[in-house]
Amino acid sequence: MTGTAPAPFTADDYRTRMDRAARQAAGAGLAGLLVAPGPDLVWLTGYTPTAATERLTLLVLAPGREPVLVVPTLEAPDAERAPGAPAITLRDWTDGRDPYALTAALLDTDGLPPGPPGAPGALLGISDNAWAMHLLGLQKALPGTSYASLTEALPMLRAVKDTAELELMAAAGAAADAAFEEIRKVPFAGRRETDVAADLAALLRRTGHSQVDFTIVASGPNGANPHHENGDRVIERGDMVVLDFGGLKDGYGSDTSRTVHVGEPTDEERRVHDLVREAQEAGFRAVRPGAACQDVDRAARAVITDAGYGEYFIHRTGHGIGVTTHEPPYMIEGEEQPLVPGMCFSVEPGVYLPGRFGVRIEDIVTVTEDGGRRLNNTVREMVTVD
């Protein structure tokens, strides 16, 4: 089924995004952008092709030129119904024609600015998820050009959300919170991880998610694996259980983690949980405009390291989120990108004790004019389940 971005976005909204993308491309030394089907195309135009096929679909953006969407003729009617279509010129092609030659003619590389020193010819940005066959076809049609992935060239393209986007992000977070409140009520002991995960996925859909990206249920020693694949392990009384779940609601992402305990926890389990909660709070308090992404990681990591558990915090503190559940910016040492109001990202420190248990607490946070605001608001203290 053809996907479109939700109302409140209009053709003018998409025109503004495409204009901004073209300006950012020029500022990054790119002669243009080639946007394949995927999250960037949805964000820029509101259009998702009916299916991922071998036929080329590509949005062509170049500074000072009108946006053009190259589409197969049989999919043109769907593209014409996309909310951003009034801001785009459609160029369709039929089977038997060369879509790469059509795209090359739109770019007119003789008039494009040269790439950076050492780059052969004009430098073009292209979607990370573009098919290799399409990139090779473009290279053949545009000899002498070079290419950079959009994540590498324009990592902050979608990072700063506008007011309407922030409302959708907040609604997605609230829906995930509602799912957590309900999953607390289901029985855990004596059931498989896959059973609880299925309950959690159903709850996400019931709260309005159209797409469930992940429902991690990591019980007991499995909790020490941050990206555990749910299995047939039967959850037992005395288990710590890491719940990490999210997806898309009205085109925007949710992602939250809470760690519950089946029955009463031991003193050590409660102490580690409290430590992770303190680290998560420290990471949240570090969020403010102008701070570097790495400052959030440092603040959360320092709490865990000072308590002697530093070697058991084995991943970054956070990742951006928007029309995908994982995207730039990343809260990690070495990332000096300043935080800007409207950015949304996770703050999710964890401690993972191999063979024993793990704890992770995660909220999505947005940067405000004077600090940060959580988009997840369920209890962060230890929760016990049956």
Buried (B, 14 or more C-beta within 10 A) or exposed (E): EBBBBBEEBBBEBBBBBBBEBBEBBBEBBBBBBBBBBBBBBBBBBBBBBEEEEEBBBBBBBBBEBEBBBBBBEEBBEBBBEBBBBEBBEEBBBEEEEEBBEBBBEBBEBEEBBBBEEEBEBBBBBBBEBBBEEBBEBBBEBBEEBBBBBBBEBBBBBBBBBEEBBBBBBBBBBBBBBBBBEBBBEBEBBEBBBBBBBBBBBBBBBEBBBEBBBBBBBBBBBBBBBBEBEBBEBBBEEBBBBBBBBBBBBBBBBBBBBBBBBBEEBEEEBBEBBBBBBBBBBBBBBBBBBEBBBBBBBBBBBBBBBEBEBBEBBBBBBBBBBBBBBBBBBBBBBEBEBBBEBBBBBBBBBBBBBEEBBBBBBBBBBBBBEEBBBBBBEBEBEBBEBE
